[in-house]
Amino acid sequence: MKNESRFVVNSYRYIATQTKNKNKLNQILNLLIELQEEQNKSTAKLLNYNYYDVIAFVYEKLGQKKNAEKAMLDYEQLEKVRSEEVHSIIKK
C-alpha cells in the first residue's frame, strides 16, 4: 500500500504540473487531502508520507496562496516532527 500510495501521489504531482484544468486540479487536491488525512491518523509519524508539499503546489496552481502557505507550514511542521523522531531513535 505504501508504494502504491507514493506512486499515486507522484502521478498526481506530474498531472498537476501538466494541466491547467481547474476541475482536474480540484479532484487531485481532494484526493491528496484525503490521503494526507489517512496518514495523519497514524501514530507512526516516521513511517508516514507527507503530502503537504504537493497539496501546497496544487493550491498554488489554483491561485489559493493562503491555503498553499498553510499547507507548506504543515509540511514543514510534519518534517520537523519526523526529524525529531529520528533524532530520538539515534540517541537511544
Residue, then its C-alpha position, 0 to 999 in steps of 0.5 A: m500500500k505504501n508504494e502504491s500510495r507514493f506512486v499515486v501521489n507522484s502521478y498526481r504531482y506530474i498531472a498537476t504540473q501538466t494541466k491547467n484544468k481547474n476541475k482536474l486540479n480540484q479532484i487531485l487536491n481532494l484526493l491528496i487531502e484525503l490521503q494526507e488525512e489517512q496518514n495523519k491518523s497514524t501514530a507512526k509519524l516516521l513511517n508516514y508520507n507527507y503530502y503537504d508539499v504537493i497539496a501546497f503546489v496544487y493550491e498554488k496552481l489554483g491561485q489559493k496562496k493562503n491555503a498553499e502557505k498553510a499547507m507548506l507550514d504543515y509540511e514543514q511542521l510534519e518534517k520537523v516532527r519526523s526529524e525529531e523522531v529520528h533524532s530520538i531513535i539515534k540517541k537511544 
